[in-house]
Amino acid sequence: MTPNRTPAALDALRRQVRALEIEGQASRAMLPFGVPEIDDRLPGGGLPVGALHEVAGGADGALHGAAAAKFAAGLLARMDGPVLWCRRHPDLFAPALARVGLPPDRIIFADAGDEDGVLASMEEGLRWPGLAGVVGEVSKLSMTASRRLQLAAEKSGQMAIAIRRWKRTADAADLGRPTAAYSRWRISAMPSSPLPTAGVGPPRWFLELFRCRAGQAFDLEIEACDAKGHLRLPAPLANRSAGAHAGQDHGQGRAAA
């Protein structure tokens, strides 16, 4: 018997899969951002802790990954326990991570000789209880490797974050390839928020969520993590009505890949 593959049947199947994905998150621990403009667009009102998430820098940040690293650190700063940070190059600026709530005494560094070593260290770290999460800096992330990390994170209930870094900006096209990560983010540095007097205001990021299971893709201007890892909407946007803000959101109504 030939299965019914009409558009209506396919739409119904997609709705059933989406419902199952959302239902499956009910029992997961969630980490909300505390910013309604972000949390309202995430299934469950935040990021699942027991999952793999990808973060990359936009523009020149695709090379050095500073904003992506601080975004990841801010997420884990709001969780209890030490963080295992797996890397190939010891160029992480610890004071910058401390400024977003993740001091050096909470970080365990695992230096690997190659990216396979980074991925292996991440997977091994996810087997150890008591960690707030595991971070790994990699340029390539295959479907097989990402699936292993996703399954390990689900089993342990710990957060895994893959920070994507490349030697050349052109190599960042690898980010377009599919992976098993629950969510995929891109963080770009922007000019600081203006102040009414002379001085440098809070740093800003252009935050892009371009994939999230059962969620919407969107982009948003946001003030970077504070000393406790919290993001917040810049004052001009926070004081804007919800309707006006929605009209300015470049990603509103765009389906996640």
Number of C-alpha atoms within 10 A of each C-alpha: 3 4 6 9 10 9 9 10 12 12 12 12 13 12 13 12 13 15 12 12 15 15 13 11 14 12 9 16 15 16 18 20 21 14 16 14 17 21 16 16 18 22 20 22 17 19 24 25 24 23 25 30 26 26 26 31 28 22 14 13 21 28 20 17 24 22 25 28 26 24 28 26 27 26 26 27 27 18 17 12 15 20 25 22 22 27 25 16 11 11 8 14 12 13 12 16 24 21 17 25 23 27 17 15 10 17 19 14 14 18 15 17 10 12 18 14 17 22 24 16 21 27 22 13 24 28 15 11 12 13 23 23 33 27 30 26 24 19 19 19 23 13 14 11 16 23 16 17 27 24 17 23 25 19 13 19 21 25 28 30 29 28 28 26 24 21 11 10 14 10 14 20 9 14 19 8 10 13 19 22 22 19 24 23 22 25 28 21 22 14 12 15 15 14 10 6 7 7 8 11 14 15 17 23 23 19 23 22 23 20 21 22 18 22 23 20 24 23 19 20 19 23 23 27 26 16 16 15 24 20 22 20 18 18 12 8 16 14 10 11 9 11 8 10 15 14 10 11 13 13 18 16 11 13 14 16 12
